Amino acid sequence: MIIFESVNTEEQLRRIVKTICKHIQWTYESLQEKLVITTSWGVAKYPDDGTNYEELFKKADKSLYIAKAKGKNRLIIYDEKKHGSFVKQEEGSRSNSIRMIASDEKKAAVMSELVIELYRDGQKAFGHVMEQMSAYFDMDGIAIYQGEDMHRTFSYGKYINPIESLVLIKEKAYLELFDKQGVYEESNVKRLSNSFADLYSLYEQQENGKFIQCIFAEEDVPKALISFDFFNRSPKFGTTDMGMIKIVGRLMAEVAGK
């Protein structure tokens, strides 16, 4: 992490970063036959992008993911119009980056409450459940698709070019990507470009870098799908977090499909 002071223009920033990158390459010049050292940068500006550490770190971190996704060895300066906004919550409420600090025990307790809420209130609970899932697992967006045409009926987060229908997921080959629990995690959406070109085009327009999908089907016919979406990045989840996401996601899909 680097904090630059007295940098007033983007031109100044790019000049400084370019100089640092050159020095890094010179430092490892003797190793060039064995490996290539490059740098990727994600930048957030104070006070334009935030006035506290948490806001600035989150936006710089997201910009870094974008730099890596676009091929590395580049500088990405956060731009809300291009990269999406972050929901600012009231003071005293849970932070969007709570995933970083919440213990597994705390998250498990919250997820248990969400399960109870879904059983008790059904689809009326979707709004609150999606808000909490986004906060605790740092999800950029959550979308629910229902019915014969898998139309987008509920969503949370700021989507760019949102997918209105995922009817294409009904293809047999695509359904086979889901495990026995009805969950499909894709960390590299580009892998779909050859086998599922039309679906890949939709995900690409929506700027998906990763998604976790949970499906509910009756007699092998899909009734509802929940998609936990990450834009221009592909974060990794441990076994515990994935277990919690699967439990809540599968129940959400079942509630949406019945």
Summary of the structure (lengths in Angstrom):
residues: 258
radius of gyration: 20.4
end to end distance: 48.1
largest distance: 64.2
contacts: 724
relative contact order: 0.11
helix: 46%
strand: 18%
